[in-house]
Amino acid sequence: MPDEIEVRTAPDGAIVIGPEPVGAAGLVFIALTDGVLVVDPMAPHDAPQLRLTGEPAETTETLFGTAVADAARGVGVPAPELVASPERDALVRLGILRWLHERSPVSLDLPLVVVEQLVLEADLTELLDPDHHTSLAILDWVPALIEWSGRARGTDSDLRRTAEVAEVILAGLRTAELQLEPGGRLHTDVVHEIELLTAISAWGLSGADPDGAWAVLDELRPQPADDLGHGDLPSWHGNGPVDWDRIPPRATARHEEAVSWSIRGGALSVVVDVFPPAPHAAVLAAPAAAADRTGRLQATLYASSWPLPLASIDLELRAESDAWMGTHQLDPAVLQHISRIAETALFIDVHARGVRHRAPIGLAADRASAARWAARGLSALRLAAAGRSRDYLLSTASQALTRAATFYGGLPNGVGGPEAQQCRALGQWATGGGAPLNVWRPNGSAEADMLPVLDPSGGPAGPSAAEVWYAADAPRSE
């Protein structure tokens, strides 16, 4: 992390503190009382960027120090130094958890991610924008936390396999204790569970088998190119990915062949794989635990040379098939149009119902694909940091990051250059080729500086409890 931090005025007049983030795997925006903090999950050891919405106040001083706040106020402070800030580190970790919640390509146990988020948010209440946050949200999880704590007392409980899971449950209970009225029944129950779980944790936990074999994680590894073709006319078929930004989180699988479609006998059929269940979903099942809300999905058939949709299908969630499915009889005019174009020009856009704008195509689609591969690479790096099958996962991360760098590097006019460098640097670290690096655009320029940083999965960005638990019981090879 540099000793000095940049303070500048953006073209729109806003005061910006910190370097311009690259965000090859996406960025996280956290609303604070002074402005918006931007966290890059792939560069957690660099200072996050703060974009002020008004005059800098206590939050700015807490996160960046008095000298930086004075510079933002226009006071003559040349090259202000960046000071250490536990609150800034905590906000970076909160950003990582929100990224896992929204973008993780593997089936982490969402309740653990949510509880860990809520504990941090409760600790950071004074810094967070009250219009986007409430410290009382943890109270909705008290019944579930009490139930999990009770299950953790079982000798063979999966909740005792990793210390991190018990620590998150304990932290959730302690956070809730501070919000509950002392002397009430619920407060008494929470205090009792804290005492019991603290004692159990002191005895030690069983831990996971370090030699267990992983199954291939399709969500993280590069797969063959899209299979698109047709047999006896008129018949077409193909497969491809889902754009993560156009569907609710965890609504569909996140590998690059999640969508399969065919046109036979004039009927369009679409099958979309569902997001796989978390390994410990049954263990965490509790009446108060929030369920995933997948919403309603549609599939729209496009031809890349035609701006309007050719057909739209409402998809139905079929639990028995672990898939979203839909069929639609195409109009004769649509079939005639399809017969005149190249088969590779057809594609299916899966999106939340009601989305009006068209799916990205061309360079925008390439950028979206690059961001997905970067997210897979980052996910593999983080799971490797959890301490299981490290060599395999580092190899997986390197492959995914190399694929992301290729997509970013192929964008015209060098617009994807910084992102490509960021992916290559982390890929180099994953294969042991050198020290990990961080990349950003200084002063918003297209050229990238490269500065050495620490392990991208250590410190405030260390593995979450959900990632450690996933690593302890990931899908096994047969």
N, C-alpha and C positions, 0 to 999 in steps of 0.2 A: 504494500500500500504506500503511495507517495506521501512525503512529508507535507507537501503543499497541495492545496485544493483550489480549483478555479471557481471564481465567482464572476458571472457575466450577465449582460442584458440580452435576452433573446429578441429576434426581429419583431415579435408582437409586443415587446415592452416588458415582459415578465422577467423577474430576476431568477436566474438559474444557478444553483450551487452543485458543483460536481461535474464529472465528465459525461459526455453523451454516451449512453449505453449502446452496446451492439445488439444483444438479445437474439442470438441465432436460434435459440429454442423458445423464444417468446419473452415478453416482459410482464412484470406484475406492478400494478399501480395501487398504492395504498393512500387513502385519503387521510390527511393529518389536519390538525387545527391551523397550521401555517400554510399548508399547500398540499402538493401531491408528491409522494416519494416513489421513485421508479427503481425497482430491483431487477437485476439481471441474474437469473438463477445459474447461468453458466459462468458468472464472474462474481461470486459471493464475497470475495475478499477485497474487492475494490469498493470504494465509497459509493453508495447509491446516490442517485441524482435527486435533488429536491427542487421542485418548481414552485416558487412562492406564488400565492394568490393574493397577497397583501403585504403589509410590513412584517419583517421578521420579528418574531417574539420569542417566548421562552422555549418553544419546541425547537426552533432553529438553534438556539444556544445549547440546548441539551444534546442535540444530535451532532453538531459540528463545532461547537465552542464559541466563545465570545468574539474572538478575532474574525471568524467567518461571518458571524451575525453582523458585526460592525461593518465589514466590507459590503454585505448585502444592503445595509442602510445607507451606503454611500460614504461612510467614513473612510479616510485615507489609510487603509491597511494594506500595504504592498504584500502580495503573495502570502495570504494567511495560511497558517499551519493547521493541518487537520489533527484534532485531538482524539484520543481513544474515547469511545462511548459505548457502554454496555447496552444502552437503549437502542442505539443504531444497530448494533449486532442483533438485538432481539427483533427489530423490525425486518432485518434481512432474513432472519429465520422465519418470521411470519410470512414474508413474501414467498419463501421456498415452499412452505406448507400450502399456501394458496395455489401455487403452481402445481403442486402434487394433486391437490383437490380437483383442479380444472384440466390438467394436461397429462397426468401420468398415463403412459401407455400400458401399464400393467395393473392388475386388479388388486391394488392395495386395499386394506380394510378401511373403508371410508370413515366409520365412526371414530377410529383412533386418530385419523388425520384431523377430523373436526374438533374433537376434544382438545387435542394439542393446540390447535388454533385458538380455541376459546380461552384456554389458560393463558396463552401469550397476550391475547387481546385484553383480558382482564388486568394483566400486569401493566399494560401500556395505555390504559384508559385515558389518562391525562393528555396523551399525545395524539390519540386518534380522533378523527372528526366525529362528534357525537351524532351527526345526521346519518352516518354510515355504520354505527357501531353502538352496541349496548352491553355493558358489563354484566347484565343479568341473564344473558343468553345461556350461560352455563347451567342455570337452574333448571332448564328444560331437560338436562341430561342427568340430573341427580338420581332419579329412579334407576336408570340404566347403569350408572356408576356403582350404585349400591348393589345391584344384581351382579355386575361383573366382579366386584370385590368379593362377594359371597362365593362365586364360582371359583375364584382364584384360591380359595382356601382348600379346595379339593387336592388331594395328594397328586393325582395324575392330570390335573387341569392343564390344558394348553395355554391358559393365561399365565402359567408359571414357567413357560419355556424360555422367556427372555426377560431380563430385568427391566428393559425399556418399557414394555407393556405395563407392568405393574407400576412403574414410576409415573406413567401418564395417567393411569387410573387414580393413583394417590394424589397427583397434582390436581386433577380435576376435582376430587373430593375436598382437598384443602382450599381450592379456589371457591367452591360452593359454600364451604363453611363460613367464609368471610362475608358472603352475601345473605346468609340465612339469619333469621331472628334467633338469638340465643335462648335456649330453654324450650323451643318448640320440638315437636316429635321428629320432624325431618332433620333438624339440626342435631338432635341427640343421636339419631341413626347414623348420620354422616360422621360424627365424632367417633362413634363406636367402630365404624368400618375403617376409619383412619388408623385407629389404634391396632386393630387386628392385622390390617394389611402391612403396616409398618413392622410389626413383629414378624410376620411371615417373610417379608423381604430381607430382614436381618438374618434369617436362617439360611438364605441362599436359595437360588432357583436352579431347576434341573438343567436348563440350557438345551441347545439343539445339537443334533448329530453333525459334526463338521465334515464327515465323509460322505454324506448323502449325495446322490447324483441328481443333477438338474435335468429336467426335460428341456428340449429346445424351446426357447421363448420366441414364438413367431412374431409377437408384437415388437420385438427389438431387432431381430436379424433381417438383413436384406433378403428379399424374396425374388423369384424370377420376374421378368418384365410382364406387363399386362398381357393376358392371353385374349386376343380378339380375332374373331374370324367367322366364317359361315360355312355351312355344309351345302346341301342341296337347296338352291334358292326356292322360295324366299325364306332364309333362315340365317339368323345372326346370333352370336353370343359373345360375351366378354366379361371381364372382371376388372376391378380396380379399387382404389381407396375411398374413404369418406373424408371430406374436408372437416376437420375437428371444429373449426370455427362456426360451422353451420348447423350443428346439432347440440343438444344438451350434453353435458359431460356424462360419460359412461352409458350413453344410449346405445352405441354400437361398438363392435370390436375396432381396434385401432391399428391393425396390421394393414399392409398395402393391398391385400386382396380380400377386403371385407365385403365387397359388393360383387355379386354374381348376377348376370342378367342374360336373357335370351329372348329372341323374337322367332316364334315358330307358329305357322298357321295363322299369321296375322295377329297373334296375341303376344303382348309384352309381359314377361314374368321377371320379377326382381326378388332376390333373396339377399338379405344383409345379416351378417353374423352379429349376435348380441355381444355386449361386453362380458367377458368371462366372470364368473362369480369369484369373490375373494376367498382365499383358502380357509379363512376362519369365520365366514359369515354366520354359520350356525352357532358358533361359540359366542359371538357378540349379539346374537339376536335377543332383543329385549323390547318390551312394549313401548318404551320411551325413545328407543333409538330411531332416528329419522331414516326413512327408507329413501332409496334413490328415486328421483322423479325424472322419468325418461321422456315424458311428454308424448306428443304425437308426431310421427314422421311421414314424410312424403318422398317419393322418388320421381324425378323429372327426367325425361329423355330429351337430349339435345343433339343437334348436329353442329359441329364447330363452325360451319360456314353459314349458319342460319341463326338469327338473333332470338327468335321466338321458340318457346318449348314445343316439342312435337307431341308430348303426352305427359300426363301427371297421374300418379297412382298414390292412393292412401295406403300406407303400409300397416299391416296388422302384426302385433307382437304374438308370436306362436311359441309359447313356453316349451311345448313338447318337442319342438325342432330347434330350440335355442337360436331363433332367427326372427327377423322381421320379414314378412312376405306380402306380395301383392301381385295381382294380374290385371291387365287391362287390354281390351280388344281395340286395336288401332284402326283409325279411320282409313278407308281406301286411299284418300289423298295423301295421308302420311306415309303409307306403304309405298306409294308411287314415288314420293319424294326420296325416301330412303333408298329405293332401288337405283336412283340416279347418282348417288354420292358414294365416295369411298367408305368402306366399312370402318376404317380407322377413325373416321370423323365422328362416329357416334359415341356418346358417353352418357352415363347416368349420374345425376346429381342427387344425393340423398341429403335432405335438409329438414329442419323443423317445420312443421305445418304452419303455413302463413307467411313464410319468408318470401319476399317478392323479388328481390334482386337476383340476378343470375349468378351462377357459380363462377368463380374466377377461372379464366382460361389463359393459355399462352404463358407469358412471363409471370403473371400473378399466380397461376397454378404451380409453376416451377418453384416460386418462392415459398408457397404454402407446403409443397412437398419437402423442400429443404428444411423448413422449420420442424416438420414432423420427424424427419430423420435425426435432426439435432436433438430433439426431445427424447428420442429413443436412445441415442448415445449418452445423453446426460443421465437418463434413468438407469442405464446399465452401469455407468460409473458410480452412481450413488448406491446401487445394490452391491456392487463390488466392495464399497467401503463398509458395508454391513458385515463383511468378514467371511462370506461363504462363496465357494466356487470362484474365487477372485480371478484366477487366470482366464477362465472361460468367459466371465463377464467383461473383463478388460478387453479381450479379443472381440467380443460382441460390440462393445462400445466403440472400438477402433473402426470396425466395419461400418457401423451406422454413421459415425462422424465423418468418415471418408466419403460416404455416399452424400451426406449433407453438404460437405465442402465442394463436391463435384457440382451439385445443383446450384449452390450459391456462386461458385466460380464461373458457371456458364451464363449468368445473367449479363446483359449487355452493358457496356460503358463502365464496367467495374463497380456497379452499384452494390453487388453482393460481395465485394472484396473483403471488407472487414469481417463479415460473418463467416466467409470461407476461411480466413486466417484464424478466427476464434475456434472453429471446428477442427482445423488441422492441428492447432497447438494442443488442444485437449486430446485429440487422437494420438499425437506424438507422445504425450505423457502417458496415455493408456498403454502404449506398446513399450514403454520404458526408454523411448528414444531421447528424452531430455526432460528438463524441468518444466513443470506446467506453466503456461503463460496466460496472460489476460490481454484482451484487445479492446480498444475503444476508439472512437473518433474524437480527437481533440478539437475543441471549438466548432463542433458540428461539421468538420471537413470530411471528405471522403477517404483521405489517407489515414492509415491506422498506425498508432504507436503500439509497441509490444513491451510490456513490463512484466518481470517475474512476480508471481504471487504464490500463495501456498496451495496445498492440495485442494482442488475445487469441491471436495466433499467433506472437508474438515471444518473445524471452528463452528461459526454460527450456521453453517450449511451442513453440519453432520447429519448422518442418517436419522430419519424420523423413527418413532416407535413402530409405525406401520411398515416401514421398509425393513427394519430389523426383523419383525415378525414374519414378513413375507419371505425374507431370506432364510429364516429358520425352517419354514415349511413350504417352500416353493414347489411347483409341480415336479414330480419325480419322473425320471426315465423308467421305462418298463424293463 
